[in-house]
Structures are given as structure tokens and as C-alpha cells.
Amino acid sequence: MDVKVKGEIVKDEDKWIYDWFEMDATSPKDIVQALKEANGEDVTFVINSYGGDVFAGNEIQYLISQYQGNTTADIVGIAASIATVICCGADKVRMTAGAQYMIH
């Protein structure tokens, strides 16, 4: 199962704003729902994010790290700021040619 982690990393209570304007964003609730649907099967997180809210990102990283199935983070564009921490929750991290991983 693929789970997209795209756009701004946001708090659950702010996600509706991004949805309203049809802007890419990912919140912890998105990941909780996706992991429930995955129900133990292998999950690949397709990541393209400049980062965002540190606390939401830390929660997402924790959720991924606690998942019972195998997890892979595929960086397909950029993983910057807190998105780099999210990648670290996965069992395996891969990058496409030309992708960027920015730590600060």
C-alpha cells in the first residue's frame, strides 16, 4: 500500500484549511487512517515535502515507527526539515535520482 506524504506537514486541527483550498498537506490523522487501512500489510510512504509543523511531524514519525508491518519511505522529490525526521520512522529509506534530503 502506498501512502502519500505530500505538501506541508500540519497539525490535525489545521488540515481542513489545506483541504478547503485543495492544497497538499499531511497530518497525523491522515497517517493513522492510512495505517488502519493497511492493517499490517507492507506500507510505502511516498514523500515529497518541505516540512512543516515539528510536533505533527514527530507524531507521524512515531506512528510509522510503531507500525507492525514493514515500512519504506520513498523520497520522490524533497524531504526537508521535519519531513526528514518522518523518513527516519520507516524501516527502509530510498531516494529517486535527483531527490533531495535536507537536514538543518
C-alpha positions as CSV (number, residue, x, y, z in Angstrom):
1,M,0.0,0.0,0.0
2,D,1.3,3.5,-0.9
3,V,0.7,6.4,1.4
4,K,1.4,9.9,0.2
5,V,3.2,12.4,2.5
6,K,3.0,15.5,0.3
7,G,3.0,19.2,0.9
8,E,3.0,20.9,4.3
9,I,3.2,18.8,7.5
10,V,0.4,20.2,9.6
11,K,-1.5,19.8,12.9
12,D,-4.7,17.8,12.7
13,E,-6.8,20.9,13.6
14,D,-5.3,22.9,10.7
15,K,-5.7,20.2,8.0
16,W,-9.2,21.3,7.0
17,I,-7.8,24.7,5.7
18,Y,-5.5,22.9,3.3
19,D,-8.3,20.6,2.2
20,W,-10.6,23.6,1.6
21,F,-8.1,25.2,-0.7
22,E,-7.2,21.9,-2.3
23,M,-3.5,22.2,-1.1
24,D,-1.3,19.2,-0.4
25,A,-0.8,18.7,3.3
26,T,-0.3,15.7,5.6
27,S,-1.4,15.5,9.2
28,P,-1.0,12.7,11.9
29,K,-4.7,11.8,11.4
30,D,-4.0,11.1,7.7
31,I,-1.3,8.6,8.8
32,V,-3.4,7.0,11.5
33,Q,-6.2,6.4,8.9
34,A,-3.8,5.0,6.3
35,L,-2.2,2.6,8.8
36,K,-5.6,1.4,10.0
37,E,-6.5,0.7,6.3
38,A,-3.1,-1.1,5.7
39,N,-3.9,-3.5,8.6
40,G,-0.4,-4.9,8.9
41,E,0.4,-5.1,5.2
42,D,3.6,-3.5,3.9
43,V,3.4,0.2,3.5
44,T,5.5,2.6,1.3
45,F,5.4,6.3,2.3
46,V,5.9,8.4,-0.9
47,I,7.4,11.6,0.4
48,N,7.6,15.0,-1.2
49,S,7.5,17.6,1.5
50,Y,9.5,20.7,2.5
51,G,8.4,20.0,6.1
52,G,6.2,22.0,8.4
53,D,5.0,21.6,12.0
54,V,7.6,19.9,14.1
55,F,5.3,18.4,16.6
56,A,2.9,16.9,13.9
57,G,6.0,15.5,12.1
58,N,7.3,13.9,15.3
59,E,4.0,12.3,15.9
60,I,3.9,11.0,12.3
61,Q,7.4,9.6,12.7
62,Y,6.3,7.8,15.9
63,L,3.2,6.4,14.2
64,I,5.3,5.0,11.4
65,S,7.9,3.6,13.7
66,Q,5.3,1.7,15.8
67,Y,3.5,0.1,12.8
68,Q,3.6,-3.7,12.9
69,G,4.2,-4.2,9.1
70,N,7.2,-3.4,7.0
71,T,7.6,0.3,6.1
72,T,9.6,2.0,3.4
73,A,10.0,5.8,2.8
74,D,10.5,6.7,-0.8
75,I,11.7,10.2,-1.3
76,V,10.4,11.2,-4.7
77,G,11.1,14.9,-4.7
78,I,12.3,16.5,-1.5
79,A,12.3,15.6,2.2
80,A,13.3,18.7,4.1
81,S,13.1,19.8,7.7
82,I,10.7,17.7,9.7
83,A,10.0,15.5,6.6
84,T,13.5,14.1,7.1
85,V,12.5,13.0,10.6
86,I,9.4,11.3,9.2
87,C,11.6,9.3,6.9
88,C,13.6,8.0,9.9
89,G,10.5,6.3,11.2
90,A,10.5,3.8,8.3
91,D,12.3,0.5,8.3
92,K,14.0,1.4,4.9
93,V,14.5,4.8,3.1
94,R,15.1,5.1,-0.6
95,M,15.5,8.1,-2.9
96,T,14.9,8.6,-6.6
97,A,17.7,10.0,-8.7
98,G,17.7,13.8,-8.2
99,A,15.7,13.8,-5.0
100,Q,16.9,15.9,-2.1
101,Y,17.2,15.2,1.7
102,M,17.7,18.4,3.6
103,I,18.7,18.4,7.3
104,H,19.1,21.5,9.3
